């Protein structure tokens, strides 16, 4: 399960990359580690407004839900969904994939490596740590708040030699592919080939502090580049 992302980009970097403006720029704060278990918000662009960047609560809720976020997430975790093995009888996702797609803006995600019987976290990012688009779906609640889920899939060797113990990654789109993903004239049926054969990005990675696995220890320097020698010495 992917429940942590990173977004260290500035407002200007995000708006320039996506040619869109934040609806509420004063609410945006870069964060080295975004923990989805803490009812975090993510900057998103929805398929019904490509020129505006809004905020979505990470962890999709049914549009008619009257309970709070924590209650629903304790019953069924919706931080991410495996788009390759989706149950099309699932009321929460099936309609959203046709009508309420979005991209989630981030600058990095995390994988793991197994070394000498221990698990070590790795930070994965693009050149210059530039922001990129993760495919998602969203719902809008009666009070106007947006909630969203990250779509994940098998890596199918997309990460190259980057360590990835679980062999899954977020579904990431380049500029051309993300325009198709957000095209409201296309149903999800029209986009299945895109999910399978989207443009592969040029990923980089480095190991990070093992404190990353401790939900109570999150700080900006936690994603700083480290060598295995440094980490083993801790």
Steps between C-alpha positions, in 0.01 A plus 500: 500500500625850418407730784784751487591746225730802476441844355787748536416716195423869528171651388670654197656167398164324522303768318758520223517123451123451486397835350240539774450726799437410864148579613635579849878549470534604865400149607787331318808396695781283358548184704782246485268223619121503472347229717164387367409339832472847655212636285740696282411713200654477153504753215289363215368600158159356419362406161232769520746791546844460344613855581448487877697320769285405796560299816363151555499307827707188441271200545185498289161504670156422353331819385200439727700401810394675822763341726841665538816410307665300779196274553486402132877453464501265798248282317661500155820676403450704184837676485575302185341247269655241269359610166596170332287291737205726558166347597258662256218440745678735741265798528777727624732474199318377192302817432788726609734345242255601228390839630734631771862444408776723628876535515675529834805724505811373676878499473576153632386168639663224701605141440690247711802274466577178688865486608653251743158411635394861565274737306637838392295788356586668169384835368401506128486822299555655155780723368540820704231373740244658270128448571314228313149360464369189674170367367212514742124508543297727723159561653344827609313488829178686575698766686718566193815328624686276255638159599731299277681169452835427336498236227776240513607218267768236454831653401558268200870602515412871469731586788801332342759418768334704773432273803131420542418219738124513437523532117228766492519873428263794458361537147701799372427694182711740294345818350352333189350206691356708781303709249332182378436382856315823577300505175135482606397375157683173564366220717733279700446231235665736251796545735590141582776491240642821644516341845685202356738682265548857623829682450761381751671775695872526576504414870780550749528377858712495810472332840365711786500479877332194653311744723273539198311190618418662833179702461594715799835607351453710189717800417621675185850348502365145521510470119857624478721278285684234698721206411439150630822538698358807675172327579659179623711708738193651667 
